[in-house]
């Protein structure tokens, strides 16, 4: 069954007549009036769309939050005193929130990372949802996604860390060896480690410590 263009009524009986009448009224308008009406309709839809989008989350709030920063900062990031002061790396959305979180950072920071004073003096890339609990102070090597989420978990780390690793408190503190995917997630599990750790290893507490810490 065919539907009318303007009201969606079936094109039979009163529905068809209603559709035709509406079309005649619109087509009977002078062109300037019709153009103005269509423009007003566009503005109304545009305004409603902008209202639904809402404001962007704040960034760079707090004392000296982005002083001396030269890296791009996404919405909802670098909120806290000196949180991104002196930063030179790109900061993803929802990251580096908390006092001093990314002060003097030079690595790229993924979304939802380096919150709670976590990446001060970091020098390497940080994946999404990583370094979320004061865990990557002075880190020097790349950190994969969902890693280094424990307290002091990757402070002073110099070994590459793959995703889903080093999530226990102190787990990769002062680590210098490479850490495979899903490894070193126990309490102090790879603290001061110097060896290469394969995937899925050393997840018990104090399982693979290095000689410098014990």
C-alpha positions as CSV (number, residue, x, y, z in Angstrom):
1,X,0.0,0.0,0.0
2,X,1.4,3.4,-1.0
3,X,1.8,6.0,1.8
4,X,1.4,9.7,1.5
5,X,4.5,11.8,1.5
6,X,3.7,14.2,4.2
7,X,1.7,12.4,6.9
8,X,2.2,8.7,6.2
9,X,-1.6,8.1,5.7
10,X,-2.6,5.4,3.3
11,X,-3.2,7.0,-0.1
12,X,-6.9,6.1,-0.2
13,X,-9.9,8.0,1.1
14,X,-9.4,10.8,3.5
15,X,-5.7,10.1,4.0
16,X,-5.0,10.7,0.3
17,X,-7.0,13.9,0.4
18,X,-5.1,15.1,3.5
19,X,-1.7,14.4,1.8
20,X,-2.8,16.2,-1.3
21,X,-4.0,19.2,0.6
22,X,-0.8,19.5,2.6
23,X,1.3,19.3,-0.7
24,X,-0.9,22.0,-2.3
25,X,-0.4,24.3,0.7
26,X,3.4,23.8,0.7
27,X,3.8,24.1,-3.1
28,X,1.5,27.1,-3.1
29,X,3.9,29.1,-0.9
30,X,6.1,31.7,-2.5
31,X,9.7,30.5,-2.9
32,X,11.2,32.9,-0.3
33,X,8.7,31.9,2.3
34,X,9.3,28.2,1.6
35,X,13.0,28.6,1.8
36,X,12.7,30.5,5.1
37,X,10.5,27.7,6.5
38,X,12.9,25.0,5.5
39,X,15.9,27.0,6.9
40,X,14.0,27.4,10.2
41,X,13.3,23.7,10.3
42,X,17.1,22.9,9.8
43,X,18.0,25.3,12.6
44,X,15.6,23.7,15.0
45,X,17.0,20.2,14.3
46,X,20.6,21.4,14.5
47,X,19.9,23.2,17.8
48,X,18.3,20.0,19.3
49,X,21.2,17.9,18.1
50,X,23.8,20.2,19.7
51,X,21.8,20.3,23.0
52,X,21.7,16.5,23.1
53,X,25.5,16.3,22.5
54,X,26.1,18.3,25.7
55,X,29.2,20.1,26.8
56,X,32.6,18.5,26.5
57,X,34.3,17.4,29.8
58,X,36.6,20.0,31.3
59,X,40.4,19.8,30.8
60,X,43.4,21.5,32.3
61,X,41.7,22.5,35.5
62,X,43.7,23.1,38.7
63,X,46.6,25.2,39.7
64,X,49.2,25.1,36.8
65,X,47.4,22.1,35.4
66,X,48.8,22.6,31.8
67,X,51.5,25.2,32.4
68,X,54.3,24.7,29.9
69,X,52.4,21.8,28.3
70,X,53.0,21.5,24.6
71,X,51.2,18.2,23.9
72,X,47.5,17.9,22.7
73,X,45.1,17.3,25.5
74,X,41.8,15.4,24.9
75,X,38.5,16.3,26.7
76,X,38.3,15.3,30.4
77,X,42.1,15.1,30.9
78,X,44.8,16.9,32.9
79,X,42.6,18.0,35.8
80,X,44.5,18.5,39.0
81,X,47.3,20.7,40.3
82,X,50.2,20.6,37.9
83,X,48.7,17.5,36.4
84,X,50.2,18.1,32.9
85,X,52.7,20.8,33.7
86,X,55.7,20.5,31.3
87,X,54.1,17.6,29.5
88,X,55.1,17.1,25.8
89,X,53.2,13.9,24.9
90,X,49.7,13.6,23.5
91,X,47.1,12.9,26.2
92,X,44.0,10.8,25.5
93,X,40.5,11.4,26.9
94,X,39.9,10.9,30.6
95,X,43.6,10.7,31.4
96,X,46.2,12.3,33.7
97,X,43.7,13.4,36.3
98,X,45.1,14.0,39.7
99,X,47.8,16.2,41.1
100,X,51.1,15.8,39.3
101,X,49.7,12.8,37.3
102,X,51.6,13.6,34.1
103,X,54.0,16.3,35.1
104,X,57.0,16.3,32.8
105,X,55.6,13.3,30.9
106,X,56.9,12.8,27.4
107,X,55.2,9.6,26.3
108,X,51.8,9.2,24.5
109,X,49.1,8.4,27.0
110,X,46.0,6.4,26.0
111,X,42.5,6.9,27.2
112,X,41.6,6.4,30.8
113,X,45.3,6.1,31.9
114,X,47.8,7.8,34.2
115,X,45.2,8.9,36.7
116,X,45.8,9.3,40.5
117,X,49.3,10.8,40.3
118,X,50.6,7.9,38.2
119,X,52.9,9.0,35.3
120,X,55.1,11.8,36.6
121,X,58.4,11.8,34.6
122,X,57.1,8.9,32.4
123,X,59.2,8.6,29.2
124,X,57.3,6.0,27.2
125,X,53.9,5.2,25.6
126,X,51.1,4.1,28.0
127,X,48.2,2.1,26.6
128,X,44.5,2.6,27.4
129,X,43.4,1.9,31.0
130,X,46.9,1.6,32.4
131,X,48.9,3.2,35.2
132,X,45.8,4.1,37.2
133,X,46.9,3.9,40.8
134,X,50.1,5.9,41.2
135,X,51.9,3.1,39.4
136,X,54.2,4.5,36.6
137,X,56.4,7.1,38.2
138,X,59.6,7.4,36.2
139,X,58.6,4.6,33.9
140,X,61.0,4.3,30.9
141,X,59.5,1.6,28.7
142,X,56.2,1.0,26.7
143,X,53.2,-0.2,28.7
144,X,50.4,-2.1,27.1
145,X,46.7,-1.7,27.7
146,X,45.1,-2.7,31.1
147,X,48.5,-2.9,32.7
148,X,50.4,-1.4,35.7
149,X,47.1,-0.8,37.6
150,X,48.5,-1.6,41.1
151,X,50.0,0.8,43.6
152,X,53.6,1.4,42.7
153,X,53.3,-1.4,40.2
154,X,55.6,0.0,37.5
155,X,57.5,2.8,39.2
156,X,61.0,2.9,37.7
157,X,60.3,0.2,35.2
158,X,62.6,0.0,32.2
159,X,61.3,-3.2,30.5
160,X,58.6,-3.4,27.9
161,X,55.3,-4.6,29.4
162,X,52.6,-6.2,27.3
163,X,48.8,-5.9,27.9
164,X,47.2,-7.2,31.0
165,X,50.4,-7.3,33.1
166,X,51.9,-6.0,36.2
167,X,48.6,-5.2,38.0
168,X,49.5,-6.2,41.5
169,X,50.9,-3.7,44.0
170,X,54.6,-3.4,43.5
171,X,54.4,-6.1,40.9
172,X,56.9,-4.6,38.4
173,X,58.6,-2.1,40.7
174,X,62.1,-1.4,39.3
175,X,61.6,-4.2,36.7
176,X,64.1,-4.2,33.9
177,X,63.1,-7.3,32.0
178,X,60.5,-7.7,29.3
179,X,57.1,-8.8,30.6
180,X,54.8,-10.9,28.4
181,X,51.0,-10.7,28.1
182,X,49.0,-11.5,31.3
183,X,52.0,-11.8,33.6
184,X,53.3,-10.5,36.9
185,X,49.9,-9.7,38.4
186,X,50.5,-10.8,41.9
187,X,51.7,-8.7,44.9
188,X,55.4,-7.9,44.3
189,X,55.4,-10.7,41.8
190,X,58.2,-9.4,39.6
191,X,59.6,-6.7,41.8
192,X,63.2,-5.8,40.7
193,X,63.0,-8.5,38.1
194,X,65.8,-8.5,35.5
195,X,64.8,-11.5,33.3
196,X,62.5,-11.8,30.4
197,X,59.1,-13.1,31.6
198,X,56.9,-15.0,29.1
199,X,53.1,-14.7,28.8
200,X,50.9,-15.9,31.6
201,X,53.8,-16.3,34.1
202,X,54.7,-15.1,37.6
203,X,51.2,-14.2,38.8
204,X,51.6,-15.4,42.4
205,X,52.8,-13.1,45.1
206,X,56.6,-12.7,45.3
207,X,57.0,-15.4,42.7
208,X,59.7,-13.9,40.4
209,X,61.6,-11.2,42.4
210,X,65.0,-9.9,41.3
211,X,68.1,-9.9,43.5
212,X,68.2,-6.2,44.1
213,X,65.0,-6.2,46.3
214,X,65.7,-9.4,48.3
